[in-house]
Amino acid sequence: MTNTRDENKIQSNNIKDETEKLSDAQKQQLDNITSDVSDKTNKFNENINKYQKTSKEIIEKSIDTTSNYQKQAINTFQSITNTFVELQKKNLM
């Protein structure tokens, strides 16, 4: 009888040890996954920030270029208009 109780205790202790090992392994895996997800999220955010910065620079440059073209067009139209008015004045005299 004592032998059976001792064997049961040994089996119970073995089961406890195995359960603790599995639990520790699962905790380690969860920690690894959490760390990986955090790293990937940080890299993703860095890439998004770089993309947004580049996009902003492109948009600002496009706006500046468009503004310069508009100013040139306005100046050209004003010059044409002034020349036309001067020619009309000369023809009336």
Secondary structure, 3 states (H helix, E strand, C coil): CHHHHHHHHHHHHHHHHHHHHHHHHHHHHHHHHHHHHHHHHHHHHHHHHHHHHHHHHHHHHHHHHHHHHHHHHHHHHHHHHHHHHHHHHHHHC
